Amino acid sequence: MEHSGLLQRGKIDPAWPASLALHLAVIAILLAFLPDVVPIRPPPEDSIDVEVVTPPVAVAPAAPPAAQPPPNPAEGKNSVAAQAAPTAPATAPETVSREVPPALPALPKPPASAAQQLVQATELFSGKTLASPRSRRARQLIATLSASERNLQLCNLEALEQVSRSRPGSAPDLVAPYAMKPETVRGNSIEVDGGAFRSKKNWFNIRFHCEVDPAGKTVTAFAFAIGDAIPKDLWQEHNLVAEDGEADQ
């Protein structure tokens, strides 16, 4: 015999629904009296405004080009071949510093007489001057002189004529072939290296070379060079005067 409180197979105990309802009611009452549960939230993170600043790109200064070493002469043919071989074009021109050589000292200026060259006369005038009627007394005087002195006077006359035509308006009136240095006479050739001529009461240096014909009647060749004025403080030393008596014609 089964216990009277047990459910028979296939039958429901009539007290079971009431027990379930009672339990549900108790659970509902318990839930009603429970405190409100606040959900836990993580604390907000402090936010910081961040501004992203891009730093300027630093431009590195251009490195100076490396100086090209001078060629070594000891390399011989290899060095020449290397210079002749084509090379790649350089990306940037190279600047080669060159030292400026010091200026050479100025050379002393040579004397005027040494620097001047004699100018060959293309036309001679002493013969025409002596042939003029106004030169009759000059012809008579020259005829009384010795051969060397006559040749010297003919050359002096040619010097006056050449200066007068090379410097128009100078009006030269006297030649002293021996003023600064004695003249040299070799037969019919006369060399004056330190002569002087007077022009408008001033004296100037002159050099000339003169050739006279064997008869001693005319000048056949003449070359000359006119120098600077002679300082007045040298006139007395060389017997040069500003004025004299009337010249013979």
C-alpha positions as CSV (number, residue, x, y, z in Angstrom):
1,M,0.0,0.0,0.0
2,E,1.3,3.4,-1.1
3,H,1.5,6.4,1.2
4,S,-1.6,8.5,1.1
5,G,0.4,11.8,0.7
6,L,2.2,10.7,-2.4
7,L,0.8,11.4,-5.8
8,Q,-0.4,8.5,-7.6
9,R,1.1,7.8,-11.1
10,G,-0.7,9.9,-13.6
11,K,-2.4,12.2,-11.1
12,I,-1.4,15.7,-9.9
13,D,-1.3,16.6,-6.3
14,P,-3.9,19.3,-5.8
15,A,-1.6,21.1,-3.3
16,W,1.3,21.6,-5.7
17,P,-0.2,24.7,-7.6
18,A,-0.9,26.4,-4.4
19,S,2.6,25.9,-3.1
20,L,4.0,27.3,-6.4
21,A,1.8,30.3,-6.2
22,L,2.9,30.9,-2.6
23,H,6.6,30.8,-3.6
24,L,6.1,33.3,-6.4
25,A,4.4,35.7,-4.2
26,V,7.2,35.6,-1.6
27,I,9.8,36.2,-4.4
28,A,7.8,39.2,-5.7
29,I,7.6,40.7,-2.2
30,L,11.4,40.3,-1.7
31,L,12.2,41.9,-5.0
32,A,9.9,44.9,-4.1
33,F,11.8,45.6,-0.9
34,L,15.3,45.4,-2.4
35,P,17.2,48.8,-2.8
36,D,17.5,50.3,-6.2
37,V,20.7,49.1,-7.7
38,V,22.6,51.9,-9.6
39,P,24.7,50.5,-12.4
40,I,28.3,51.1,-11.9
41,R,29.8,53.2,-14.7
42,P,33.5,53.9,-15.2
43,P,34.4,57.5,-14.3
44,P,34.7,59.7,-17.3
45,E,38.3,60.3,-18.5
46,D,39.6,63.8,-18.3
47,S,40.0,65.0,-21.9
48,I,42.7,67.4,-22.9
49,D,42.7,69.3,-26.1
50,V,45.8,68.5,-27.9
51,E,47.0,70.6,-30.9
52,V,49.3,68.8,-33.2
53,V,52.0,71.3,-34.3
54,T,54.2,70.2,-37.2
55,P,57.8,71.5,-36.6
56,P,59.4,73.4,-39.6
57,V,61.8,71.3,-41.6
58,A,65.3,72.6,-41.0
59,V,67.2,73.1,-44.2
60,A,70.8,72.1,-43.7
61,P,73.4,74.6,-45.3
62,A,74.9,73.4,-48.4
63,A,78.3,72.0,-47.7
64,P,81.2,73.7,-49.6
65,P,82.5,71.7,-52.5
66,A,85.7,69.9,-51.9
67,A,88.7,71.5,-53.4
68,Q,90.1,69.6,-56.3
69,P,93.7,68.5,-55.5
70,P,96.3,69.8,-58.0
71,P,97.5,67.3,-60.6
72,N,100.6,65.4,-59.6
73,P,103.2,65.7,-62.3
74,A,104.8,62.4,-61.1
75,E,101.8,60.5,-62.4
76,G,103.1,60.8,-65.9
77,K,101.1,59.2,-68.6
78,N,98.5,57.8,-66.2
79,S,97.7,61.4,-65.1
80,V,97.4,62.5,-68.7
81,A,95.1,59.6,-69.6
82,A,92.9,60.3,-66.6
83,Q,92.5,63.9,-67.6
84,A,91.7,62.9,-71.2
85,A,89.0,60.4,-70.1
86,P,85.4,61.8,-70.1
87,T,84.0,62.6,-66.7
88,A,80.5,62.8,-65.5
89,P,79.1,66.4,-65.3
90,A,79.5,68.0,-61.9
91,T,76.2,68.6,-60.1
92,A,77.5,72.0,-58.8
93,P,80.3,74.3,-60.1
94,E,83.4,74.3,-57.9
95,T,85.0,77.6,-56.9
96,V,88.8,77.5,-57.0
97,S,90.5,80.2,-55.1
98,R,93.5,81.7,-56.8
99,E,96.0,83.9,-55.2
100,V,96.7,87.2,-56.9
101,P,100.4,87.6,-57.5
102,P,101.8,90.8,-56.0
103,A,102.3,93.7,-58.3
104,L,105.8,94.0,-59.7
105,P,107.7,97.1,-58.8
106,A,107.7,99.8,-61.5
107,L,110.9,99.9,-63.5
108,P,112.8,103.2,-63.5
109,K,112.0,105.3,-66.6
110,P,114.9,105.3,-69.0
111,P,116.5,108.6,-70.0
112,A,114.7,110.4,-72.7
113,S,117.7,110.4,-75.0
114,A,118.0,106.5,-74.7
115,A,114.2,106.0,-75.3
116,Q,113.9,108.2,-78.4
117,Q,114.8,106.8,-81.8
118,L,116.2,108.9,-84.6
119,V,113.7,109.8,-87.3
120,Q,115.1,109.6,-90.8
121,A,114.4,112.8,-92.8
122,T,112.6,112.1,-96.1
123,E,113.5,115.5,-97.5
124,L,116.7,117.7,-97.1
125,F,116.6,121.5,-97.0
126,S,120.1,122.8,-96.3
127,G,121.0,122.9,-99.9
128,K,118.0,124.9,-100.9
129,T,118.5,127.3,-98.0
130,L,122.2,128.0,-99.0
131,A,121.2,128.5,-102.7
132,S,118.8,131.3,-101.7
133,P,120.1,134.9,-102.5
134,R,119.6,135.8,-98.8
135,S,122.2,133.2,-97.8
136,R,125.1,134.7,-99.9
137,R,127.1,135.8,-96.8
138,A,126.6,132.3,-95.2
139,R,128.0,130.7,-98.3
140,Q,131.0,132.9,-98.3
141,L,131.7,132.2,-94.6
142,I,131.3,128.4,-95.0
143,A,133.9,128.5,-97.9
144,T,136.5,129.8,-95.5
145,L,136.1,126.9,-93.0
146,S,138.1,123.7,-92.7
147,A,136.5,120.5,-94.1
148,S,135.4,119.1,-90.8
149,E,134.1,122.5,-89.6
150,R,132.3,123.1,-92.9
151,N,130.6,119.7,-92.7
152,L,129.5,120.5,-89.1
153,Q,128.0,123.9,-90.1
154,L,126.1,122.2,-93.0
155,C,124.7,119.7,-90.6
156,N,123.7,122.4,-88.1
157,L,121.9,124.2,-90.8
158,E,120.0,121.0,-91.8
159,A,119.1,120.5,-88.1
160,L,117.5,124.0,-88.0
161,E,115.5,123.3,-91.1
162,Q,114.2,120.0,-89.9
163,V,113.2,121.3,-86.5
164,S,111.4,124.2,-88.1
165,R,109.3,122.0,-90.3
166,S,108.6,119.3,-87.7
167,R,107.5,121.9,-85.2
168,P,105.8,124.7,-87.0
169,G,106.0,128.0,-85.2
170,S,109.0,127.0,-83.1
171,A,111.3,129.4,-85.0
172,P,114.7,127.8,-84.1
173,D,117.6,130.2,-84.6
174,L,120.8,128.5,-83.2
175,V,122.3,125.0,-82.8
176,A,125.0,124.1,-80.3
177,P,126.1,120.5,-81.3
178,Y,128.5,120.3,-78.4
179,A,126.3,121.7,-75.6
180,M,125.8,118.7,-73.4
181,K,128.3,116.3,-75.0
182,P,131.0,116.6,-77.6
183,E,130.1,115.7,-81.1
184,T,131.8,112.9,-83.1
185,V,133.2,113.6,-86.5
186,R,134.3,110.7,-88.8
187,G,135.2,112.0,-92.2
188,N,132.0,113.1,-93.8
189,S,129.8,111.6,-91.0
190,I,128.9,113.6,-87.9
191,E,127.2,112.1,-84.8
192,V,125.7,114.6,-82.3
193,D,124.5,112.9,-79.1
194,G,124.2,115.8,-76.7
195,G,123.3,118.9,-78.8
196,A,120.9,121.7,-78.2
197,F,118.9,124.2,-80.2
198,R,117.4,127.5,-79.2
199,S,113.8,128.3,-79.9
200,K,112.1,131.5,-78.7
201,K,114.8,132.1,-76.0
202,N,114.6,128.5,-74.7
203,W,116.9,125.6,-75.2
204,F,116.0,122.0,-76.1
205,N,117.9,118.8,-76.4
206,I,118.6,117.4,-79.8
207,R,120.4,114.3,-81.3
208,F,121.1,113.8,-85.0
209,H,123.2,111.8,-87.4
210,C,124.4,113.7,-90.6
211,E,126.1,112.6,-93.8
212,V,127.8,115.1,-96.1
213,D,128.9,114.5,-99.7
214,P,132.7,114.1,-100.3
215,A,133.0,117.6,-101.8
216,G,131.5,119.1,-98.6
217,K,128.9,121.1,-100.4
218,T,125.6,119.4,-99.4
219,V,124.0,117.1,-96.9
220,T,123.1,113.7,-98.3
221,A,121.4,112.0,-95.3
222,F,120.0,113.2,-92.0
223,A,118.2,111.6,-89.0
224,F,117.3,113.4,-85.7
225,A,115.3,113.2,-82.5
226,I,114.1,116.3,-80.4
227,G,114.3,116.0,-76.7
228,D,112.9,117.9,-73.7
229,A,113.6,121.5,-72.7
230,I,116.9,122.1,-70.9
231,P,116.4,123.6,-67.4
232,K,117.6,127.2,-67.1
233,D,119.8,126.4,-64.1
234,L,122.0,124.4,-66.5
235,W,122.4,127.0,-69.2
236,Q,125.3,128.8,-67.7
237,E,127.2,125.5,-67.1
238,H,126.8,124.6,-70.8
239,N,127.4,128.2,-72.2
240,L,123.8,128.5,-73.4
241,V,122.4,132.1,-73.7
242,A,118.9,133.3,-74.3
243,E,120.0,136.1,-76.7
244,D,123.0,137.1,-78.8
245,G,123.9,139.4,-81.6
246,E,122.2,139.5,-85.0
247,A,122.8,136.2,-86.8
248,D,124.6,136.2,-90.1
249,Q,122.5,135.4,-93.2
